[in-house]
Amino acid sequence: MADFKLADRLATLPPYLFAGIDKVKAEVAARGVDIISLGIGDPDLPTPDFIIEAMKKAVERPANHQYPSYVGMLEFRQEVANWYGRRFGVSLDPKTEVIGLIGSKEGIAHFPLAFVNPGDLVLVCTPNYPVYHIATGFVGGEVQFIPLVEENDYLPDLDAIPAATWDRAKMIFVNYPNNPTAATAPRAFYEKLIGICRKHNVIIAHDTAYTEVYYDENDKPMSILEVEGAKDVTIEFHSLSKTYNMTGWRVGMAVGNASLVAGLGKVKENVDSGIFQAVQEASIVALRDGDDFCRELRAIYRKRRDVVVAALNKVGIACRVPTAAFYIWAKVPAGYGSSAEFVTAVLEKTGVVLTPGNGFGTPGEGYFRISLTVDTHRLEEAVSRIANL
Ligand code: MLT
């Protein structure tokens, strides 16, 4: 059997963070260890019944079995616009400012293909969801990481970026509520970022997959598009995955500047054939009728957050109390040389899967991430196993 050599763009790429973790997890599980997986942010609770019922009906309609529209059904895009209007007070033209995605990861991964030429500079705030820099690298873009540090509330220090860098930059990836740190961004930050990007003609690619996981009505995360002028330079990626426990369904949307949405659409019509129309019909129901469900889901995550924060504090592990996103970003306890050393020891000795902070980039070194996607009982059990390491 011939052994084909990978293309250069893949040959030096390490395994995708969560694929690598899955591999080690499977090895430990094969030894009979009871695994508690707090690694990937994949909601444990099922998609609610009202969405499943809509899907069952939609799947029976023969018209839904054919190729869907490339950009998404107009009814789906209209419902996205309705939801943005209701949730954020943002007005969107469903025909030109909304596109359906096969999950926001797909849209984010394809977006640089539309706007980044080889050698173009792309700023990536880090620690970060790996897809931002990997997708940039795939198209030959030059990545410059912008560090997010605790002392600055995990916001990039925009003033520290020289004007010459802004002049050269084609695009900046930002993500709030942030994965992995769970930090949120205030309006003033967005205003400043938009001002700079308009001045220097830089595209803002904002990932907002976690806006609906928040813990207090006073801390509702915002869309960057709420800020005046944002639409001049911004595309915002969103997803139904975390909002309605629909990670497996692969459905999301990108909204904002019409030329950015159209550019992404041009890539997509050449590489995929749209979202299964039955999924779009069920998604319309989710977006239209899902507000009560989201409220109930937030109450569950709030309980989980409080359990974990209290348990970590009790055993002397420092962590941020998040106001949004279902992640706890915590400091590696003393005595471990690195994030990787700590999470490996935890997995090997206790069966608890954590994500090493440095897996999201260098500034994540010294931290680890807990995903609140198991029930409170298992979360308590996990922290107690870690405490008795
Ligand atoms: C994560 O755990 O960081 C995310 O769930 C990964 C993803 O959304 O693809």
Boltz pocket constraint, residues with backbone or C-beta under 6 A from the ligand:
constraints:
  - pocket:
      binder: B
      contacts: [[A, 39], [A, 40], [A, 41], [A, 42], [A, 105], [A, 129], [A, 179]]
      max_distance: 6.0
